[in-house]
Amino acid sequence: MLIPTNWKDYELIDASNGEKLERWGKYILLRPDPTVIWDNGNLKEKYKGKIDAIYYRSSKGGGHWENLRKIPSTWIINYKNITLNIKQMGFKHTGVFPEQAVNWDYMMNKIKNAKRPIKVLNLFGYTGAASVACLASGAAVTHVDSSKGMVEVCKENVASSGLKDKPIRYLVDDVVKFVKREIRRGNKYDAIVMDPPSYGRGANGEVWDIEKDLATLVNLCLEILSNKPLFFIINSYTTGLSKTSLENLLLTTINKKYKGTVSSDEIGLKITANNLILPCGIYGRWESYD
């Protein structure tokens, strides 16, 4: 399992009974997390007076934030040389998945060491932390997400990181349709990273189902990879989808055309209170030999 070790502005303080307590900059948030099936005490009682906001799930779906102290609508945190905007979003999100720092580090190192111009395509790009990391490392980036709101946050993150004059394209689009158009246009990319949801809808209501559609998308992406690709990363938070499944998918698609190294693993976060590890998803990764 890969665990980020370079965070200063984020900390997973504690986790118990379906909840996790986190520090985002100077604010402490309590959010639900279904992977926390162990009992380490009642976090609301243990940390009474220290929690700034709590997210409560609704029995009808979704939920709401309760602010116990005054919190700004947006605040920033830093990771190395990138700056990210934190917001209290719907469905318990904050706009950043801190465990993904292990992938940001990987991509930044690969791009910096490539010693050639690199074009990166970020599909299902969300709020764009991966896009910012690649842009900060010298790559030209194309960021694609079906949500206009998420793309706007990506723009904010790029601006906050002092990178708005760097080469980045933002597209609000259905990912599959976008890739098909790129094939027709003949556009190529040296690296692709994607974070596909389990289910979703495109910009015009297109339905996405990871079990049915992921293999098709990866095969389409084969046609827009350059002659010398650098890496191809698939992240997933889909329950029941194994890291080995992602590895097998890459072995039977990308690695058939471009011989390289294929790997997969879990990613997680260390809990300060007891040094337990909170599992946070999986990735599959293809990378060039050089």
N, C-alpha and C positions, 0 to 999 in steps of 0.2 A: 504493500500500500504506500502511495506517495502522500506526504504530509508537508504543507508549506511551513517553512521555519523563519521566513524573513519579514513577517508582519509586525509592525509596530502600532498601527492605528486600528487594528482589529484583534479581538481576543474572544475565544469561546470560554467563558468563565465557568459554566457549569451546565449540566444536563440531567434531567430526571423526569420520569412519568410523562413522556410525550412532549416535553418542553425543553428549550435551550435558552440560556441566558448569555447574551453577547454584548461586548463593548465595541461600538462603532465610533471611533474617535473618542469624544468625551461623553457620549450618550450610551446608556445601557438599556437594551431592549430584550423583552421576553417574548419568544415566538414558539408556536407549536412545531413539533417535528416528530412524525410518526415512527421514525427509526429508533427513537429513544424509548426502549421498552423496559429499562431498568429503573429501580427506585433509589434515588440518592437524596430523598427528602423533598419537602414541599418548597419549591424555589421561591414562591411568592412570600412565604414566611421567612425562609433563610435569608433572603436579601431585601427584606422589608425596609423601605426608606431609601434604597439605593437604585431602584428600578425607575427609569424615566418613562417607559411606555410598554404596554402589553397588547399583543394581538390576540383577539378572541375569535375562534371559529364560530360560524353560525350553523345551526342544524339544517338550514335550508341551502347551505352552500356559501362559500365565501366567508366573510367575517368583517371585523372592524378593529381599528386601533383605539385604545384608550390611553391618552397621554396623562401621566400622573404628575408630570412637570412640563413647563413650557419648552417646546422643541421647535426649532426652525423647520420650515417646509422642506428645505434642502440644506445639507451641510456636506463638507468634503472630507475625504480621507486620502492618504497617500500610500502608495506601494512603490518603493524604490523611486523611479523618476516619473511615475504616472500619478495623476490626480483623478479621483472618481467621486461623482456626486451621489450622495445617499438620500433616499426619499422613503417615506412610509407609504408604500404602494399597496394596492389591493392584493388579496390572496397571500398575505404575510410577507411579501417581498420587500427588499430594500434597494434593488437595482444592481446589486453586486453579489456574486457567489465567491466568497473568499478562498474556498478550497481550490478554485481554478488558478490560483497563483502558481501552482506547480506547472501548469501548462503555459502560463504567461512566461515564466522563466525559461522553459524549454524553447518556446518560439523566439524569444528575444535572443537567446544564445545562438540558435541555428541561423537566424537572419544576420546577426552581426558577424558570424564566422563564415558566412557564405562568400563574402568578398566579391559579390556581384549584385546587380539590381534584382530585387525580389518583388514579385507581385503576389499579394495575398488576397484570397477570397474568403470572407467570413459569412457563412450561411446560417440562418436563424440567429442573427448576430446579437439580438436582445439589446442591452444598453451599451454594448461595445467595448467592454474592458479588454477583450482579446484584440479588437481592432486598434485600440489605443496603444497596447503593448507592442504590436507589430509596427505601427506607425512610428512610435518612439525609437524603434530599433533601426529605422531607415527604409522600411518596406513601403511600397505603394499599396494601398488597401482599398478593396471594394467591400462595403458593408451592406448586407441585405437582411431585411426583416419585414414581415407583413404588417407590423404595427407601426403606424406613424408616430405614436407617442414614444415608443422605445427608440426609434431612430432619432427623435429629437433629443432624448437623453444622451444618446451616443454623441451627438454634435456638442452637447454641453460638456461631456467628458473630454472630448478632443480639445475644445477651447480651454477648459480648466487646466489641461496638461500643457498648454502653450503650443499646440500642434495644428492650429486651424489653417495655417499656411502650407502644411504638408500635403502630399498627394493622397487624398481619400475621396471616394465616391460613396454617396449615401443613396440607397434605393429602398423604397417602400414597395415590396413586390412579393408575389408568391415565389418561393424558392425554386420549385421545379420548373415553372414557366420561365423564370429568369435564366436558369442554366440552359434550357432548350434554346432560348434566344441567343445566348452567348455562343452556343455551338454553331448556329446559323451565321453569326457575325464573324466567327473565326477567332474570337478572343481567347487568350490562354493565360493560365496562372501557374506560378511556381509552387504555391502552397495553398492548401484549402483546409479550413477548420470549420466544423459544424457542430451545433448543439441542438439536435432535433428534439422537439417535444414528443411525448407519447401520442398525443392527439392535438390537432390544431386546425385552424382555418386560415387560408391565404387572404390576400388583400381584397379579393373579390368573392370570398366565401368558399374557396377551394378547400376540400377536406384532406387532411394529412393523417395517416395512420402509420406509425413507425414500423410496425410488424409487416405491413403490406408494402410500404413505399420506400423504406430506407435503401434496400438493395437496388431498386430502380434508380434512385437518385445517385448513389455512388457510381453506378455504371455510366450514368450520364456525365458525371464529373470527370470520368476517365477521358472524355472527349475534349475537355477544356484544360487539361493539364499540359504544361509545356513539355518540351523534349527533355528537360533536365529538372524534374520536380524536386523540391526540397523536403516537404513533409505533407502528410494528410492525416488529420486528427478528427475522430468522432467522439464527442462527449455524450453521455447519456445518464439520465436520472430515472429512466423507466423501470419500474418495479418488475422483477422477473427476467429482465434482459441481462444475460451474463456477459462479462468482459470477454470470455472466450468466444462468444457469438460475434462480437465486434471484430476480434482478431481473425476469426475464420472468414468473415465477410471481406476484410482487407486482403487476406491471403488469396482469396478466389477472385478478386477484382483488381485492385491496384497493383499487387505484387506479381500478378500474371504478366502485366505489360511492362512494369518498371521494377526490376529486381532490387530489393532493398531489405530493410529489417522491419519486421512487424512485431509489435508488442502490445500488451494490454495490462491494465491493473485497476485496482480501486484507488480512489482518492478520499482523503479524510481530513479531519481537524482534531488536534490534540485539545483535550479539556483540561484547563488549568487546575481545577479543583482536585482532580484525582489522577491525572495523566492517562485516563481512558481515551480511546479514539472514537470519534463519531464518524461513521461511514457516510460519505456524501455523494456517491456516484461512481461511475466507471469511465474509462476511456479506452479506445483502440487507436493505435498510432502506427502509421507507416512512415519510414524515413529513408532517405537515400544513404548509400554506404559512405559517401564522402562528406 
